[in-house]
Amino acid sequence: AVVTQPAVAKSFPGVVPDAVLGSRVAANRHPCSPLPCRTMPFAFCTREKHWNAFAESAETGPTTQLLQGLARKHSMVIISPILERDEAHGETIWNTAVVIGNNGNVIGKHRKNHIPRVGDFNESTYYLEGNTGHPVFETAYGK
């Protein structure tokens, strides 16, 4: 995908650009979209802890800020998977889905409950099992 904004392209080389996102919304008529993009490589099949440098705040991190603008622009709800750094709790790392409302507000977040532990594929090397339970979020388009 080609990203037209140089700053975004440098910081988020894997992010779906506005034009592609807009065409997906128009073609599919989906007001809620779990975006198939990441701001980091999928590295959880290794045991290298340096990938935690990609972790960010769920509420104020650069991925959330970028997607808040896209949610407002396209009037859609976005579910954004991120590696969350929870500074309020000793910089704990979580696998989090941030739910962003169609007006750009952060509605809430869900932290992954089950962490796979199969051979070298051990995501607990990076983050803990979630503590948010199974929340249901009210959006402009439903729950």
C-alpha positions as CSV (number, residue, x, y, z in Angstrom):
1,A,0.0,0.0,0.0
2,V,1.2,3.5,-0.7
3,V,0.8,6.0,2.1
4,T,0.6,9.6,0.9
5,Q,1.6,11.3,4.1
6,P,5.4,11.1,4.5
7,A,5.3,11.3,8.4
8,V,2.8,8.5,8.6
9,A,4.7,6.4,6.0
10,K,7.9,6.8,8.1
11,S,6.2,6.0,11.4
12,F,3.7,3.5,10.3
13,P,4.9,1.7,7.1
14,G,2.2,-1.0,7.3
15,V,-0.8,1.2,7.9
16,V,-3.7,1.1,5.4
17,P,-3.8,4.5,3.8
18,D,-6.9,6.8,3.7
19,A,-7.8,6.0,0.1
20,V,-7.7,2.3,0.6
21,L,-9.7,2.5,3.9
22,G,-12.3,4.8,2.3
23,S,-12.7,2.4,-0.7
24,R,-13.2,-0.5,1.7
25,V,-15.8,1.3,3.6
26,A,-17.6,2.3,0.4
27,A,-17.4,-1.1,-1.2
28,N,-18.3,-3.2,1.8
29,R,-20.5,-0.7,3.7
30,H,-19.0,-1.7,6.9
31,P,-19.3,0.9,9.7
32,C,-17.1,-1.2,11.9
33,S,-13.7,-2.5,10.7
34,P,-11.0,-4.5,12.4
35,L,-8.1,-3.2,10.4
36,P,-5.7,-5.8,9.0
37,C,-2.6,-3.8,9.8
38,R,0.0,-3.6,12.4
39,T,2.6,-1.0,13.3
40,M,5.2,-3.6,14.0
41,P,6.3,-7.0,12.5
42,F,4.7,-10.1,13.9
43,A,7.5,-11.3,16.1
44,F,5.9,-13.4,18.7
45,C,7.3,-16.7,17.5
46,T,10.7,-15.6,18.7
47,R,11.9,-15.0,22.3
48,E,13.6,-11.6,21.5
49,K,12.3,-9.1,24.1
50,H,13.5,-6.1,22.0
51,W,10.1,-6.2,20.2
52,N,8.5,-4.7,23.4
53,A,10.0,-1.4,22.2
54,F,6.9,-1.2,19.9
55,A,4.5,-1.1,22.8
56,E,2.5,2.1,23.3
57,S,-0.3,3.6,25.3
58,A,-3.8,2.3,24.3
59,E,-5.4,5.6,24.9
60,T,-2.7,8.1,23.7
61,G,-0.2,6.2,21.6
62,P,0.6,7.1,18.0
63,T,-1.4,4.2,16.5
64,T,-4.5,5.2,18.4
65,Q,-4.0,8.9,17.5
66,L,-3.6,8.0,13.8
67,L,-6.7,5.8,13.8
68,Q,-8.8,8.3,15.7
69,G,-8.4,10.7,12.8
70,L,-9.4,8.0,10.3
71,A,-12.4,7.0,12.4
72,R,-13.6,10.6,12.4
73,K,-12.9,11.2,8.7
74,H,-14.8,8.0,7.6
75,S,-17.4,8.0,10.4
76,M,-16.6,4.4,11.3
77,V,-15.7,2.4,14.3
78,I,-12.2,0.9,14.3
79,I,-10.9,-2.0,16.3
80,S,-7.2,-1.6,16.5
81,P,-4.8,-4.4,17.6
82,I,-1.8,-3.0,19.4
83,L,1.0,-4.1,21.8
84,E,0.0,-1.9,24.8
85,R,2.4,-0.5,27.4
86,D,0.5,0.1,30.6
87,E,2.5,2.8,32.4
88,A,0.0,3.0,35.3
89,H,0.9,-0.6,36.2
90,G,4.6,-0.8,36.1
91,E,4.8,-0.7,32.3
92,T,3.1,-4.0,31.9
93,I,2.8,-5.2,28.3
94,W,-0.6,-6.4,27.0
95,N,-2.0,-7.7,23.7
96,T,-4.8,-5.2,23.3
97,A,-7.7,-4.3,21.0
98,V,-8.6,-0.6,21.2
99,V,-12.1,0.2,20.1
100,I,-12.3,3.7,18.5
101,G,-15.7,5.3,18.0
102,N,-16.9,6.9,14.8
103,N,-16.2,10.4,16.2
104,G,-12.6,9.5,17.1
105,N,-13.1,8.8,20.8
106,V,-11.6,5.7,22.5
107,I,-14.7,3.7,23.6
108,G,-12.7,1.1,25.4
109,K,-10.2,-1.7,25.1
110,H,-10.0,-5.5,25.5
111,R,-6.8,-7.3,26.6
112,K,-6.3,-10.8,25.2
113,N,-7.3,-13.4,27.8
114,H,-5.6,-16.5,26.5
115,I,-1.9,-16.5,25.7
116,P,-0.8,-19.4,23.4
117,R,2.1,-21.5,24.8
118,V,3.0,-24.0,22.1
119,G,6.7,-24.9,21.7
120,D,8.6,-21.8,20.7
121,F,5.4,-19.9,20.0
122,N,5.0,-18.6,23.5
123,E,3.4,-15.1,23.6
124,S,3.8,-15.0,27.4
125,T,7.4,-14.0,26.7
126,Y,6.1,-10.6,25.8
127,Y,2.8,-9.9,27.6
128,L,0.5,-11.0,30.3
129,E,-3.0,-12.5,30.1
130,G,-5.5,-9.8,30.1
131,N,-7.4,-8.4,33.0
132,T,-10.4,-6.7,31.3
133,G,-12.7,-9.7,31.2
134,H,-15.0,-9.9,28.2
135,P,-16.3,-6.3,27.7
136,V,-19.1,-5.4,25.3
137,F,-18.8,-1.9,23.8
138,E,-21.7,0.3,22.8
139,T,-21.0,2.0,19.4
140,A,-23.0,4.3,17.1
141,Y,-23.7,1.2,15.0
142,G,-24.5,-1.4,17.7
143,K,-22.8,-3.5,20.3
